[in-house]
Amino acid sequence: MNWRHHLDWLKDYLVYFLTAKNRHGIHSPFVYNLSDVVLKLPISSSAQEELIAYKNDLINSTESIVIEDFGAGSRFLKDKRKISDIARISGSNMKTISLLYRLVNFYQPKRILELGTSLGIATNAMALAAPNASIYSVEGCAATHAQAKKHLAKYQRNNIELHQMNFANFFDQNDQVFDFVFLDGNHREEAVIEMLEKLENFIHDETIILLDDIRWSSGMKRAWQKTIENQNYHVTVDLFKTGLILKRKHQQKEHFLVKY
Ligand SMILES: C[S@@+](CC[C@H](N)C(=O)[O-])C[C@H]1O[C@@H](n2cnc3c(N)ncnc32)[C@H](O)[C@@H]1O
């Protein structure tokens, strides 16, 4: 991150901090409930321990793998990477993991899609939050996919199907409609827009899409801004690091900044 990016991030955070709402002033019942109940959902201590244990296991790994880069690359990592570094730098952080857990635990979506498995940190959280859901997670890099497979098997999550392929190939083969989607793959502006376009055929009016890293780069910020303006999505919710995207065509188009 260069200083200009840091400064932009700080400015954005100030605006978010000063203008994001908690339940007061939110008139949409769906977003009010999200803010008042879902984002505050307690996570049991046993679930918390399992979420932390999965990530810590990876952070304590002494293995390295050679990765094939499918995304926007890492600002910090080379192609030969330690599992511990991937988990720390590219893996979902505890705030995002807790958010995913709360959303999936509350709404109990039946079919979940994750684009960008990496080491399975978020996959594990969603599988724990909704043991009866079917979770499909897609990762292009073979070595990373193999590590996710190994670690998820250790935690005996039986409701996950891991696919090692490019997202585009997954869409070509898929005929499922998803209730919840975690978009955490390619962090390039055009790639995000393209993923959202492709997803159109595989979501319904109430599908919840969570897009990660909406302020990761100026490209991601533009992709998020275009998503807010997209007439196909009537509800967009800025949670600062992540954004929620829903069609909800019966609801008046509105963008929300919600404190999380
Ligand atoms: C930020 S990481 C995902 C982190 C993960 N969701 C977690 O919870 O730790 C993004 C992953 O998406 C994969 N990826 C990016 N673009 C892809 C594409 N077009 N097809 C397949 N995989 C892709 C990368 O290889 C990388 O492992």
The ligand as an SDF file (V2000), in Angstrom:
LIG
                    3D

 27 29  0  0  0  0  0  0  0  0999 V2000
   -8.3560  -13.7070   -1.5100 C   0  0  0  0  0  0  0  0  0  0  0  0
   -8.1530  -15.3830   -1.9040 S   0  0  0  0  0  0  0  0  0  0  0  0
   -9.5850  -16.1400   -1.1800 C   0  0  0  0  0  0  0  0  0  0  0  0
   -9.5660  -16.1860    0.3090 C   0  0  0  0  0  0  0  0  0  0  0  0
  -10.5390  -17.1750    0.9080 C   0  0  0  0  0  0  0  0  0  0  0  0
  -11.9070  -16.9340    0.4950 N   0  0  0  0  0  0  0  0  0  0  0  0
  -10.4300  -17.1910    2.4120 C   0  0  0  0  0  0  0  0  0  0  0  0
  -11.4560  -17.1400    3.0930 O   0  0  0  0  0  0  0  0  0  0  0  0
   -9.3380  -17.2750    2.9530 O   0  0  0  0  0  0  0  0  0  0  0  0
   -8.5660  -15.4400   -3.6370 C   0  0  0  0  0  0  0  0  0  0  0  0
   -8.4020  -16.7990   -4.2790 C   0  0  0  0  0  0  0  0  0  0  0  0
   -9.1160  -16.7990   -5.5120 O   0  0  0  0  0  0  0  0  0  0  0  0
   -8.4160  -17.5420   -6.4760 C   0  0  0  0  0  0  0  0  0  0  0  0
   -8.8090  -17.0330   -7.8150 N   0  0  0  0  0  0  0  0  0  0  0  0
   -8.7310  -15.7380   -8.2510 C   0  0  0  0  0  0  0  0  0  0  0  0
   -9.2190  -15.6140   -9.5000 N   0  0  0  0  0  0  0  0  0  0  0  0
   -9.6170  -16.8580   -9.8880 C   0  0  0  0  0  0  0  0  0  0  0  0
  -10.2350  -17.3670  -11.0610 C   0  0  0  0  0  0  0  0  0  0  0  0
  -10.5200  -16.5720  -12.1140 N   0  0  0  0  0  0  0  0  0  0  0  0
  -10.5270  -18.6800  -11.1190 N   0  0  0  0  0  0  0  0  0  0  0  0
  -10.2450  -19.4780  -10.0570 C   0  0  0  0  0  0  0  0  0  0  0  0
   -9.6750  -19.0610   -8.9060 N   0  0  0  0  0  0  0  0  0  0  0  0
   -9.3700  -17.7630   -8.7990 C   0  0  0  0  0  0  0  0  0  0  0  0
   -6.9410  -17.2720   -6.1500 C   0  0  0  0  0  0  0  0  0  0  0  0
   -6.1350  -18.3310   -6.6360 O   0  0  0  0  0  0  0  0  0  0  0  0
   -6.9670  -17.1510   -4.6250 C   0  0  0  0  0  0  0  0  0  0  0  0
   -6.6050  -18.3580   -3.9920 O   0  0  0  0  0  0  0  0  0  0  0  0
  1  2  1  0
  2  3  1  0
  2 10  1  0
  3  4  1  0
  4  5  1  0
  5  6  1  0
  5  7  1  0
  7  8  2  0
  7  9  1  0
 10 11  1  0
 11 12  1  0
 11 26  1  0
 12 13  1  0
 13 14  1  0
 13 24  1  0
 14 15  1  0
 14 23  1  0
 15 16  2  0
 16 17  1  0
 17 18  1  0
 17 23  2  0
 18 19  1  0
 18 20  2  0
 20 21  1  0
 21 22  2  0
 22 23  1  0
 24 25  1  0
 24 26  1  0
 26 27  1  0
M  CHG  2   2   1   9  -1
M  END
$$$$
